[in-house]
Amino acid sequence: MKSLVTSLILLFFIPVCGQKPVNDTLKRYYQDSLIIQKNFKDGTISNKLTVKVINPCNSEKNRFDGAVTIISAAVKNKNYSDSIVYNYPYAQSGLINLKTDHISDHNINKHQAVFIPFTYCGNWDNDTKVSYIIFYNHKKYLYHIKYYCGEDGKCKLNDNLNITLKDLPSTLRLKVTKDLKTKYNNSNDFQ
């Protein structure tokens, strides 16, 4: 038990980008996974995107929290590959909720941008968030955008996007901002 607690503590203090693989002691808590694969073109080059969520939300099994939940995404073509892993530190409060149809790619300044938005289940208070993994022009980004959802079910941004998204190229930032302002307006958009 002590090694599990130590592993969880270390897991919470690892920075988001370049996280180390999950400690083997936590792998016994993996209950199921969701794997999504999509192909897209960047100019004439074919790319393969693979997204995997370990212990995703599963309303059919009434599972909304757990010991660990992880999302990883990888993009690969014949000349390039990159990946990102995010170990969600609050799995005891809610798991990652990824919808296949929310993953999209967009042509921005002659480069493909891949958006992988995800939300969290099990968190039933008014403060919620949507997270975005973005692959664009051989770079990767991960953002957590805060929202506030009122008792009426309407949600509004509770984050300064100019600060949060400041490292994105301006055209890409505009597209992400538009998505955030139009796709997440009520509490049902986070489920």
C-alpha positions, 0 to 999 in steps of 0.5 A: 500500500505504501508503494501505491501511495508513493507512486500516486504522489510521484504521479501528481508532481510530474510535469505534463509534457514529457511525463514518464510512463506510468509506474507498473504498480498502477497498471493493475488498476487499468480496467478498460481502454478506449482506442481511436485511430484516424487518418488524415493528410497534411498536404500529400503526406498521409498521417495516422493518429492514435488516441488511447484512454486508459480507464475512460468514463463509462456510463454503461458501467456506472464508472466515473472515477478510479485509481488512474486515468491516462490519455495518450495521443500519437501522430505518425507519418513516414518522416515524423512522429510525435506523442503526448501522454497526460496522466490525469491526477484527479482520477478519484474525482472523475475520469477522462471523457473522450468522444470520437466525433469531437476529434478533428483536423483543420487546414491552418496556414497550409498545415494540418492541425489536429484537435483532440478535445476531452472533458471529465465525468464525475465532477458534478460541481459548477466548475468544470473544464475541457482539455485540448491536445493539439498537434500542429506543424511538428509541435504538440500542445496541451491546455486545460480550459476552465468553465463555470456552469450555472444552475440553469445548465448554461456554461461560460468560459472562466479562463483568459484565453489570451493568456492560456493560449498565448504560445499558439500561432495566432491563426490557430489560437483563433480557431481554438478560441472559436471552438471553445466559445461555440461548442461548450455552452451548456452542461450537456456539452461536457458529458 
